[in-house]
């Protein structure tokens, strides 16, 4: 979880990721942010986030991102 927060804060230091639960729904993150996040997550966690997994629900909160990463690492 710490690594996820570190990556997110490097990409968008202006966002309080621990409090936000609707990062996509409220427009806090845009498509360029998501591309950066996916790239960083793929490298940091040795996973491959596919197009099918680019759903708002997977990126609305830090806990949702954590669950996605855990799921992909367990494949």
PDB file of N, CA, C and O in Angstrom, chain B, residues numbered from 101:
ATOM      1  N   UNK B 101       0.823  -1.202   0.000  1.00  0.00           N
ATOM      2  CA  UNK B 101       0.000   0.000   0.000  1.00  0.00           C
ATOM      3  C   UNK B 101       0.865   1.264   0.000  1.00  0.00           C
ATOM      4  O   UNK B 101       0.533   2.251  -0.655  1.00  0.00           O
ATOM      5  N   UNK B 102       1.977   1.223   0.741  1.00  0.00           N
ATOM      6  CA  UNK B 102       2.865   2.388   0.785  1.00  0.00           C
ATOM      7  C   UNK B 102       3.425   2.717  -0.592  1.00  0.00           C
ATOM      8  O   UNK B 102       3.507   3.885  -0.972  1.00  0.00           O
ATOM      9  N   UNK B 103       3.808   1.694  -1.332  1.00  0.00           N
ATOM     10  CA  UNK B 103       4.368   1.896  -2.673  1.00  0.00           C
ATOM     11  C   UNK B 103       3.319   2.505  -3.603  1.00  0.00           C
ATOM     12  O   UNK B 103       3.641   3.367  -4.421  1.00  0.00           O
ATOM     13  N   UNK B 104       2.082   2.066  -3.483  1.00  0.00           N
ATOM     14  CA  UNK B 104       1.002   2.626  -4.301  1.00  0.00           C
ATOM     15  C   UNK B 104       0.853   4.115  -4.000  1.00  0.00           C
ATOM     16  O   UNK B 104       0.785   4.932  -4.918  1.00  0.00           O
ATOM     17  N   UNK B 105       0.801   4.462  -2.729  1.00  0.00           N
ATOM     18  CA  UNK B 105       0.664   5.866  -2.342  1.00  0.00           C
ATOM     19  C   UNK B 105       1.846   6.696  -2.821  1.00  0.00           C
ATOM     20  O   UNK B 105       1.677   7.834  -3.260  1.00  0.00           O
ATOM     21  N   UNK B 106       3.029   6.130  -2.738  1.00  0.00           N
ATOM     22  CA  UNK B 106       4.228   6.840  -3.196  1.00  0.00           C
ATOM     23  C   UNK B 106       4.138   7.140  -4.685  1.00  0.00           C
ATOM     24  O   UNK B 106       4.437   8.253  -5.118  1.00  0.00           O
ATOM     25  N   UNK B 107       3.731   6.160  -5.461  1.00  0.00           N
ATOM     26  CA  UNK B 107       3.593   6.342  -6.916  1.00  0.00           C
ATOM     27  C   UNK B 107       2.537   7.407  -7.206  1.00  0.00           C
ATOM     28  O   UNK B 107       2.766   8.316  -8.004  1.00  0.00           O
ATOM     29  N   UNK B 108       1.387   7.288  -6.557  1.00  0.00           N
ATOM     30  CA  UNK B 108       0.298   8.239  -6.798  1.00  0.00           C
ATOM     31  C   UNK B 108       0.695   9.660  -6.417  1.00  0.00           C
ATOM     32  O   UNK B 108       0.385  10.610  -7.136  1.00  0.00           O
ATOM     33  N   UNK B 109       1.374   9.803  -5.295  1.00  0.00           N
ATOM     34  CA  UNK B 109       1.772  11.137  -4.842  1.00  0.00           C
ATOM     35  C   UNK B 109       2.847  11.745  -5.736  1.00  0.00           C
ATOM     36  O   UNK B 109       2.932  12.968  -5.854  1.00  0.00           O
ATOM     37  N   UNK B 110       3.665  10.912  -6.365  1.00  0.00           N
ATOM     38  CA  UNK B 110       4.652  11.423  -7.319  1.00  0.00           C
ATOM     39  C   UNK B 110       3.975  11.927  -8.585  1.00  0.00           C
ATOM     40  O   UNK B 110       4.428  12.896  -9.194  1.00  0.00           O
ATOM     41  N   UNK B 111       2.891  11.270  -8.982  1.00  0.00           N
ATOM     42  CA  UNK B 111       2.179  11.663 -10.196  1.00  0.00           C
ATOM     43  C   UNK B 111       1.295  12.879  -9.939  1.00  0.00           C
ATOM     44  O   UNK B 111       1.265  13.811 -10.742  1.00  0.00           O
ATOM     45  N   UNK B 112       0.567  12.866  -8.805  1.00  0.00           N
ATOM     46  CA  UNK B 112      -0.336  13.973  -8.462  1.00  0.00           C
ATOM     47  C   UNK B 112      -0.166  14.357  -6.997  1.00  0.00           C
ATOM     48  O   UNK B 112      -0.968  13.949  -6.157  1.00  0.00           O
ATOM     49  N   UNK B 113       0.868  15.137  -6.678  1.00  0.00           N
ATOM     50  CA  UNK B 113       1.117  15.516  -5.284  1.00  0.00           C
ATOM     51  C   UNK B 113       0.026  16.402  -4.678  1.00  0.00           C
ATOM     52  O   UNK B 113      -0.020  16.580  -3.461  1.00  0.00           O
ATOM     53  N   UNK B 114      -0.839  16.951  -5.506  1.00  0.00           N
ATOM     54  CA  UNK B 114      -1.897  17.844  -5.034  1.00  0.00           C
ATOM     55  C   UNK B 114      -3.141  17.117  -4.537  1.00  0.00           C
ATOM     56  O   UNK B 114      -4.067  17.759  -4.042  1.00  0.00           O
ATOM     57  N   UNK B 115      -3.182  15.790  -4.658  1.00  0.00           N
ATOM     58  CA  UNK B 115      -4.372  15.010  -4.307  1.00  0.00           C
ATOM     59  C   UNK B 115      -4.134  14.242  -3.009  1.00  0.00           C
ATOM     60  O   UNK B 115      -3.068  13.659  -2.812  1.00  0.00           O
ATOM     61  N   UNK B 116      -5.123  14.245  -2.134  1.00  0.00           N
ATOM     62  CA  UNK B 116      -5.065  13.449  -0.905  1.00  0.00           C
ATOM     63  C   UNK B 116      -5.681  12.085  -1.203  1.00  0.00           C
ATOM     64  O   UNK B 116      -6.884  11.881  -1.041  1.00  0.00           O
ATOM     65  N   UNK B 117      -4.840  11.162  -1.639  1.00  0.00           N
ATOM     66  CA  UNK B 117      -5.309   9.857  -2.094  1.00  0.00           C
ATOM     67  C   UNK B 117      -5.906   9.013  -0.976  1.00  0.00           C
ATOM     68  O   UNK B 117      -6.707   8.118  -1.245  1.00  0.00           O
ATOM     69  N   UNK B 118      -5.538   9.275   0.255  1.00  0.00           N
ATOM     70  CA  UNK B 118      -6.072   8.485   1.357  1.00  0.00           C
ATOM     71  C   UNK B 118      -7.520   8.860   1.686  1.00  0.00           C
ATOM     72  O   UNK B 118      -8.245   8.060   2.277  1.00  0.00           O
ATOM     73  N   UNK B 119      -7.938  10.047   1.315  1.00  0.00           N
ATOM     74  CA  UNK B 119      -9.305  10.480   1.605  1.00  0.00           C
ATOM     75  C   UNK B 119     -10.244  10.331   0.411  1.00  0.00           C
ATOM     76  O   UNK B 119     -11.438  10.090   0.590  1.00  0.00           O
ATOM     77  N   UNK B 120      -9.726  10.470  -0.784  1.00  0.00           N
ATOM     78  CA  UNK B 120     -10.566  10.429  -1.985  1.00  0.00           C
ATOM     79  C   UNK B 120     -11.056   9.006  -2.271  1.00  0.00           C
ATOM     80  O   UNK B 120     -10.285   8.047  -2.221  1.00  0.00           O
ATOM     81  N   UNK B 121     -12.350   8.891  -2.571  1.00  0.00           N
ATOM     82  CA  UNK B 121     -12.923   7.586  -2.904  1.00  0.00           C
ATOM     83  C   UNK B 121     -13.607   7.585  -4.267  1.00  0.00           C
ATOM     84  O   UNK B 121     -14.162   6.573  -4.695  1.00  0.00           O
ATOM     85  N   UNK B 122     -13.559   8.729  -4.940  1.00  0.00           N
ATOM     86  CA  UNK B 122     -14.157   8.829  -6.276  1.00  0.00           C
ATOM     87  C   UNK B 122     -13.200   9.577  -7.201  1.00  0.00           C
ATOM     88  O   UNK B 122     -13.556  10.587  -7.808  1.00  0.00           O
ATOM     89  N   UNK B 123     -11.987   9.060  -7.291  1.00  0.00           N
ATOM     90  CA  UNK B 123     -10.946   9.727  -8.075  1.00  0.00           C
ATOM     91  C   UNK B 123     -11.338   9.888  -9.539  1.00  0.00           C
ATOM     92  O   UNK B 123     -11.040  10.909 -10.158  1.00  0.00           O
ATOM     93  N   UNK B 124     -12.001   8.887 -10.086  1.00  0.00           N
ATOM     94  CA  UNK B 124     -12.416   8.945 -11.493  1.00  0.00           C
ATOM     95  C   UNK B 124     -13.775   9.631 -11.605  1.00  0.00           C
ATOM     96  O   UNK B 124     -13.952  10.553 -12.402  1.00  0.00           O
ATOM     97  N   UNK B 125     -14.734   9.170 -10.794  1.00  0.00           N
ATOM     98  CA  UNK B 125     -16.100   9.696 -10.877  1.00  0.00           C
ATOM     99  C   UNK B 125     -16.157  11.203 -10.662  1.00  0.00           C
ATOM    100  O   UNK B 125     -16.967  11.883 -11.291  1.00  0.00           O
ATOM    101  N   UNK B 126     -15.312  11.735  -9.785  1.00  0.00           N
ATOM    102  CA  UNK B 126     -15.307  13.168  -9.512  1.00  0.00           C
ATOM    103  C   UNK B 126     -14.332  13.940 -10.403  1.00  0.00           C
ATOM    104  O   UNK B 126     -14.191  15.153 -10.246  1.00  0.00           O
ATOM    105  N   UNK B 127     -13.663  13.264 -11.326  1.00  0.00           N
ATOM    106  CA  UNK B 127     -12.761  13.942 -12.251  1.00  0.00           C
ATOM    107  C   UNK B 127     -11.442  14.396 -11.638  1.00  0.00           C
ATOM    108  O   UNK B 127     -10.774  15.275 -12.181  1.00  0.00           O
ATOM    109  N   UNK B 128     -11.065  13.798 -10.507  1.00  0.00           N
ATOM    110  CA  UNK B 128      -9.797  14.157  -9.860  1.00  0.00           C
ATOM    111  C   UNK B 128      -8.630  13.693 -10.731  1.00  0.00           C
ATOM    112  O   UNK B 128      -7.647  14.413 -10.903  1.00  0.00           O
ATOM    113  N   UNK B 129      -8.749  12.485 -11.276  1.00  0.00           N
ATOM    114  CA  UNK B 129      -7.727  11.952 -12.183  1.00  0.00           C
ATOM    115  C   UNK B 129      -8.259  11.981 -13.609  1.00  0.00           C
ATOM    116  O   UNK B 129      -9.419  11.652 -13.856  1.00  0.00           O
ATOM    117  N   UNK B 130      -7.397  12.379 -14.548  1.00  0.00           N
ATOM    118  CA  UNK B 130      -7.792  12.361 -15.951  1.00  0.00           C
ATOM    119  C   UNK B 130      -7.106  11.194 -16.666  1.00  0.00           C
ATOM    120  O   UNK B 130      -6.367  10.425 -16.050  1.00  0.00           O
ATOM    121  N   UNK B 131      -7.352  11.074 -17.939  1.00  0.00           N
ATOM    122  CA  UNK B 131      -6.830   9.925 -18.697  1.00  0.00           C
ATOM    123  C   UNK B 131      -5.303   9.905 -18.724  1.00  0.00           C
ATOM    124  O   UNK B 131      -4.705   8.830 -18.734  1.00  0.00           O
ATOM    125  N   UNK B 132      -4.670  11.064 -18.735  1.00  0.00           N
ATOM    126  CA  UNK B 132      -3.208  11.100 -18.729  1.00  0.00           C
ATOM    127  C   UNK B 132      -2.661  10.606 -17.395  1.00  0.00           C
ATOM    128  O   UNK B 132      -1.637   9.924 -17.351  1.00  0.00           O
ATOM    129  N   UNK B 133      -3.350  10.953 -16.306  1.00  0.00           N
ATOM    130  CA  UNK B 133      -2.950  10.447 -14.991  1.00  0.00           C
ATOM    131  C   UNK B 133      -3.050   8.925 -14.956  1.00  0.00           C
ATOM    132  O   UNK B 133      -2.157   8.249 -14.444  1.00  0.00           O
ATOM    133  N   UNK B 134      -4.130   8.396 -15.497  1.00  0.00           N
ATOM    134  CA  UNK B 134      -4.337   6.937 -15.484  1.00  0.00           C
ATOM    135  C   UNK B 134      -3.256   6.238 -16.292  1.00  0.00           C
ATOM    136  O   UNK B 134      -2.752   5.195 -15.875  1.00  0.00           O
ATOM    137  N   UNK B 135      -2.894   6.790 -17.430  1.00  0.00           N
ATOM    138  CA  UNK B 135      -1.824   6.194 -18.247  1.00  0.00           C
ATOM    139  C   UNK B 135      -0.522   6.158 -17.451  1.00  0.00           C
ATOM    140  O   UNK B 135       0.185   5.150 -17.458  1.00  0.00           O
ATOM    141  N   UNK B 136      -0.209   7.245 -16.771  1.00  0.00           N
ATOM    142  CA  UNK B 136       1.008   7.300 -15.951  1.00  0.00           C
ATOM    143  C   UNK B 136       0.940   6.294 -14.809  1.00  0.00           C
ATOM    144  O   UNK B 136       1.913   5.590 -14.539  1.00  0.00           O
ATOM    145  N   UNK B 137      -0.196   6.228 -14.146  1.00  0.00           N
ATOM    146  CA  UNK B 137      -0.369   5.311 -13.018  1.00  0.00           C
ATOM    147  C   UNK B 137      -0.224   3.863 -13.472  1.00  0.00           C
ATOM    148  O   UNK B 137       0.485   3.077 -12.844  1.00  0.00           O
ATOM    149  N   UNK B 138      -0.895   3.517 -14.562  1.00  0.00           N
ATOM    150  CA  UNK B 138      -0.821   2.139 -15.075  1.00  0.00           C
ATOM    151  C   UNK B 138       0.620   1.772 -15.417  1.00  0.00           C
ATOM    152  O   UNK B 138       1.085   0.686 -15.071  1.00  0.00           O
ATOM    153  N   UNK B 139       1.313   2.660 -16.083  1.00  0.00           N
ATOM    154  CA  UNK B 139       2.715   2.410 -16.450  1.00  0.00           C
ATOM    155  C   UNK B 139       3.578   2.194 -15.211  1.00  0.00           C
ATOM    156  O   UNK B 139       4.369   1.252 -15.153  1.00  0.00           O
ATOM    157  N   UNK B 140       3.423   3.066 -14.226  1.00  0.00           N
ATOM    158  CA  UNK B 140       4.202   2.946 -12.986  1.00  0.00           C
ATOM    159  C   UNK B 140       3.855   1.666 -12.226  1.00  0.00           C
ATOM    160  O   UNK B 140       4.749   0.985 -11.723  1.00  0.00           O
ATOM    161  N   UNK B 141       2.569   1.335 -12.139  1.00  0.00           N
ATOM    162  CA  UNK B 141       2.143   0.108 -11.452  1.00  0.00           C
ATOM    163  C   UNK B 141       2.693  -1.124 -12.157  1.00  0.00           C
ATOM    164  O   UNK B 141       3.178  -2.051 -11.508  1.00  0.00           O
ATOM    165  N   UNK B 142       2.619  -1.136 -13.483  1.00  0.00           N
ATOM    166  CA  UNK B 142       3.131  -2.279 -14.247  1.00  0.00           C
ATOM    167  C   UNK B 142       4.607  -2.519 -13.936  1.00  0.00           C
ATOM    168  O   UNK B 142       5.027  -3.657 -13.731  1.00  0.00           O
ATOM    169  N   UNK B 143       5.386  -1.445 -13.903  1.00  0.00           N
ATOM    170  CA  UNK B 143       6.817  -1.563 -13.636  1.00  0.00           C
ATOM    171  C   UNK B 143       7.100  -1.925 -12.175  1.00  0.00           C
ATOM    172  O   UNK B 143       7.894  -2.824 -11.898  1.00  0.00           O
ATOM    173  N   UNK B 144       6.456  -1.230 -11.255  1.00  0.00           N
ATOM    174  CA  UNK B 144       6.753  -1.399  -9.836  1.00  0.00           C
ATOM    175  C   UNK B 144       6.315  -2.756  -9.290  1.00  0.00           C
ATOM    176  O   UNK B 144       6.977  -3.326  -8.423  1.00  0.00           O
ATOM    177  N   UNK B 145       5.199  -3.269  -9.802  1.00  0.00           N
ATOM    178  CA  UNK B 145       4.636  -4.495  -9.238  1.00  0.00           C
ATOM    179  C   UNK B 145       4.753  -5.694 -10.179  1.00  0.00           C
ATOM    180  O   UNK B 145       4.235  -6.771  -9.884  1.00  0.00           O
ATOM    181  N   UNK B 146       5.433  -5.506 -11.307  1.00  0.00           N
ATOM    182  CA  UNK B 146       5.628  -6.581 -12.285  1.00  0.00           C
ATOM    183  C   UNK B 146       4.299  -7.218 -12.678  1.00  0.00           C
ATOM    184  O   UNK B 146       4.131  -8.437 -12.632  1.00  0.00           O
ATOM    185  N   UNK B 147       3.360  -6.355 -13.064  1.00  0.00           N
ATOM    186  CA  UNK B 147       2.049  -6.811 -13.514  1.00  0.00           C
ATOM    187  C   UNK B 147       1.770  -6.227 -14.891  1.00  0.00           C
ATOM    188  O   UNK B 147       2.548  -5.426 -15.408  1.00  0.00           O
ATOM    189  N   UNK B 148       0.655  -6.637 -15.477  1.00  0.00           N
ATOM    190  CA  UNK B 148       0.240  -6.105 -16.772  1.00  0.00           C
ATOM    191  C   UNK B 148      -1.247  -5.763 -16.685  1.00  0.00           C
ATOM    192  O   UNK B 148      -2.104  -6.641 -16.785  1.00  0.00           O
ATOM    193  N   UNK B 149      -1.537  -4.488 -16.500  1.00  0.00           N
ATOM    194  CA  UNK B 149      -2.927  -4.041 -16.422  1.00  0.00           C
ATOM    195  C   UNK B 149      -3.455  -3.926 -17.847  1.00  0.00           C
ATOM    196  O   UNK B 149      -2.961  -3.124 -18.640  1.00  0.00           O
ATOM    197  N   UNK B 150      -4.463  -4.734 -18.162  1.00  0.00           N
ATOM    198  CA  UNK B 150      -5.001  -4.769 -19.523  1.00  0.00           C
ATOM    199  C   UNK B 150      -6.089  -3.718 -19.713  1.00  0.00           C
ATOM    200  O   UNK B 150      -6.556  -3.102 -18.755  1.00  0.00           O
ATOM    201  N   UNK B 151      -6.476  -3.530 -20.952  1.00  0.00           N
ATOM    202  CA  UNK B 151      -7.516  -2.561 -21.299  1.00  0.00           C
ATOM    203  C   UNK B 151      -8.819  -2.898 -20.570  1.00  0.00           C
ATOM    204  O   UNK B 151      -9.535  -1.998 -20.131  1.00  0.00           O
ATOM    205  N   UNK B 152      -9.125  -4.188 -20.442  1.00  0.00           N
ATOM    206  CA  UNK B 152     -10.357  -4.606 -19.770  1.00  0.00           C
ATOM    207  C   UNK B 152     -10.396  -4.157 -18.312  1.00  0.00           C
ATOM    208  O   UNK B 152     -11.472  -3.971 -17.745  1.00  0.00           O
ATOM    209  N   UNK B 153      -9.231  -3.984 -17.711  1.00  0.00           N
ATOM    210  CA  UNK B 153      -9.160  -3.602 -16.302  1.00  0.00           C
ATOM    211  C   UNK B 153      -9.153  -2.086 -16.089  1.00  0.00           C
ATOM    212  O   UNK B 153      -9.107  -1.618 -14.951  1.00  0.00           O
ATOM    213  N   UNK B 154      -9.197  -1.332 -17.170  1.00  0.00           N
ATOM    214  CA  UNK B 154      -9.200   0.132 -17.072  1.00  0.00           C
ATOM    215  C   UNK B 154     -10.615   0.655 -16.845  1.00  0.00           C
ATOM    216  O   UNK B 154     -11.107   1.504 -17.589  1.00  0.00           O
ATOM    217  N   UNK B 155     -11.252   0.137 -15.812  1.00  0.00           N
ATOM    218  CA  UNK B 155     -12.596   0.556 -15.445  1.00  0.00           C
ATOM    219  C   UNK B 155     -12.497   1.577 -14.310  1.00  0.00           C
ATOM    220  O   UNK B 155     -11.593   1.490 -13.480  1.00  0.00           O
ATOM    221  N   UNK B 156     -13.412   2.535 -14.269  1.00  0.00           N
ATOM    222  CA  UNK B 156     -13.382   3.521 -13.179  1.00  0.00           C
ATOM    223  C   UNK B 156     -13.355   2.876 -11.792  1.00  0.00           C
ATOM    224  O   UNK B 156     -12.655   3.358 -10.902  1.00  0.00           O
ATOM    225  N   UNK B 157     -14.106   1.800 -11.604  1.00  0.00           N
ATOM    226  CA  UNK B 157     -14.147   1.142 -10.291  1.00  0.00           C
ATOM    227  C   UNK B 157     -12.775   0.697  -9.809  1.00  0.00           C
ATOM    228  O   UNK B 157     -12.527   0.658  -8.604  1.00  0.00           O
ATOM    229  N   UNK B 158     -11.886   0.364 -10.724  1.00  0.00           N
ATOM    230  CA  UNK B 158     -10.546  -0.097 -10.352  1.00  0.00           C
ATOM    231  C   UNK B 158      -9.609   1.045  -9.964  1.00  0.00           C
ATOM    232  O   UNK B 158      -8.537   0.802  -9.411  1.00  0.00           O
ATOM    233  N   UNK B 159     -10.000   2.282 -10.248  1.00  0.00           N
ATOM    234  CA  UNK B 159      -9.111   3.423 -10.008  1.00  0.00           C
ATOM    235  C   UNK B 159      -9.766   4.547  -9.205  1.00  0.00           C
ATOM    236  O   UNK B 159      -9.198   5.634  -9.100  1.00  0.00           O
ATOM    237  N   UNK B 160     -10.941   4.307  -8.642  1.00  0.00           N
ATOM    238  CA  UNK B 160     -11.646   5.339  -7.878  1.00  0.00           C
ATOM    239  C   UNK B 160     -11.023   5.612  -6.520  1.00  0.00           C
ATOM    240  O   UNK B 160     -11.195   6.695  -5.961  1.00  0.00           O
ATOM    241  N   UNK B 161     -10.296   4.630  -5.985  1.00  0.00           N
ATOM    242  CA  UNK B 161      -9.692   4.803  -4.666  1.00  0.00           C
ATOM    243  C   UNK B 161      -8.397   4.010  -4.579  1.00  0.00           C
ATOM    244  O   UNK B 161      -8.132   3.133  -5.401  1.00  0.00           O
ATOM    245  N   UNK B 162      -7.604   4.330  -3.582  1.00  0.00           N
ATOM    246  CA  UNK B 162      -6.358   3.604  -3.359  1.00  0.00           C
ATOM    247  C   UNK B 162      -6.652   2.141  -3.042  1.00  0.00           C
ATOM    248  O   UNK B 162      -5.940   1.253  -3.510  1.00  0.00           O
ATOM    249  N   UNK B 163      -7.687   1.884  -2.257  1.00  0.00           N
ATOM    250  CA  UNK B 163      -8.003   0.491  -1.915  1.00  0.00           C
ATOM    251  C   UNK B 163      -8.431  -0.298  -3.142  1.00  0.00           C
ATOM    252  O   UNK B 163      -8.119  -1.484  -3.248  1.00  0.00           O
ATOM    253  N   UNK B 164      -9.139   0.334  -4.072  1.00  0.00           N
ATOM    254  CA  UNK B 164      -9.519  -0.349  -5.314  1.00  0.00           C
ATOM    255  C   UNK B 164      -8.282  -0.667  -6.155  1.00  0.00           C
ATOM    256  O   UNK B 164      -8.195  -1.742  -6.748  1.00  0.00           O
ATOM    257  N   UNK B 165      -7.339   0.251  -6.205  1.00  0.00           N
ATOM    258  CA  UNK B 165      -6.093   0.007  -6.939  1.00  0.00           C
ATOM    259  C   UNK B 165      -5.297  -1.117  -6.282  1.00  0.00           C
ATOM    260  O   UNK B 165      -4.724  -1.967  -6.964  1.00  0.00           O
ATOM    261  N   UNK B 166      -5.269  -1.111  -4.965  1.00  0.00           N
ATOM    262  CA  UNK B 166      -4.578  -2.166  -4.212  1.00  0.00           C
ATOM    263  C   UNK B 166      -5.186  -3.530  -4.530  1.00  0.00           C
ATOM    264  O   UNK B 166      -4.459  -4.493  -4.775  1.00  0.00           O
ATOM    265  N   UNK B 167      -6.512  -3.616  -4.527  1.00  0.00           N
ATOM    266  CA  UNK B 167      -7.187  -4.881  -4.843  1.00  0.00           C
ATOM    267  C   UNK B 167      -6.870  -5.342  -6.259  1.00  0.00           C
ATOM    268  O   UNK B 167      -6.649  -6.530  -6.492  1.00  0.00           O
ATOM    269  N   UNK B 168      -6.846  -4.409  -7.202  1.00  0.00           N
ATOM    270  CA  UNK B 168      -6.517  -4.752  -8.587  1.00  0.00           C
ATOM    271  C   UNK B 168      -5.100  -5.311  -8.679  1.00  0.00           C
ATOM    272  O   UNK B 168      -4.872  -6.327  -9.335  1.00  0.00           O
ATOM    273  N   UNK B 169      -4.161  -4.655  -8.029  1.00  0.00           N
ATOM    274  CA  UNK B 169      -2.771  -5.108  -8.058  1.00  0.00           C
ATOM    275  C   UNK B 169      -2.657  -6.496  -7.425  1.00  0.00           C
ATOM    276  O   UNK B 169      -1.979  -7.370  -7.965  1.00  0.00           O
ATOM    277  N   UNK B 170      -3.309  -6.698  -6.295  1.00  0.00           N
ATOM    278  CA  UNK B 170      -3.271  -8.001  -5.622  1.00  0.00           C
ATOM    279  C   UNK B 170      -3.827  -9.089  -6.538  1.00  0.00           C
ATOM    280  O   UNK B 170      -3.250 -10.171  -6.648  1.00  0.00           O
ATOM    281  N   UNK B 171      -4.940  -8.799  -7.187  1.00  0.00           N
ATOM    282  CA  UNK B 171      -5.571  -9.766  -8.092  1.00  0.00           C
ATOM    283  C   UNK B 171      -4.620 -10.129  -9.234  1.00  0.00           C
ATOM    284  O   UNK B 171      -4.478 -11.304  -9.574  1.00  0.00           O
ATOM    285  N   UNK B 172      -3.974  -9.131  -9.820  1.00  0.00           N
ATOM    286  CA  UNK B 172      -3.078  -9.379 -10.946  1.00  0.00           C
ATOM    287  C   UNK B 172      -1.803 -10.103 -10.522  1.00  0.00           C
ATOM    288  O   UNK B 172      -1.257 -10.898 -11.287  1.00  0.00           O
ATOM    289  N   UNK B 173      -1.332  -9.835  -9.315  1.00  0.00           N
ATOM    290  CA  UNK B 173      -0.132 -10.514  -8.838  1.00  0.00           C
ATOM    291  C   UNK B 173      -0.398 -11.979  -8.529  1.00  0.00           C
ATOM    292  O   UNK B 173       0.517 -12.801  -8.566  1.00  0.00           O
ATOM    293  N   UNK B 174      -1.644 -12.306  -8.225  1.00  0.00           N
ATOM    294  CA  UNK B 174      -1.997 -13.683  -7.877  1.00  0.00           C
ATOM    295  C   UNK B 174      -2.371 -14.533  -9.074  1.00  0.00           C
ATOM    296  O   UNK B 174      -2.711 -15.707  -8.924  1.00  0.00           O
ATOM    297  N   UNK B 175      -2.312 -13.956 -10.249  1.00  0.00           N
ATOM    298  CA  UNK B 175      -2.643 -14.733 -11.463  1.00  0.00           C
ATOM    299  C   UNK B 175      -1.518 -15.656 -11.826  1.00  0.00           C
ATOM    300  O   UNK B 175      -1.612 -16.386 -12.812  1.00  0.00           O
TER     301      UNK B 175
END
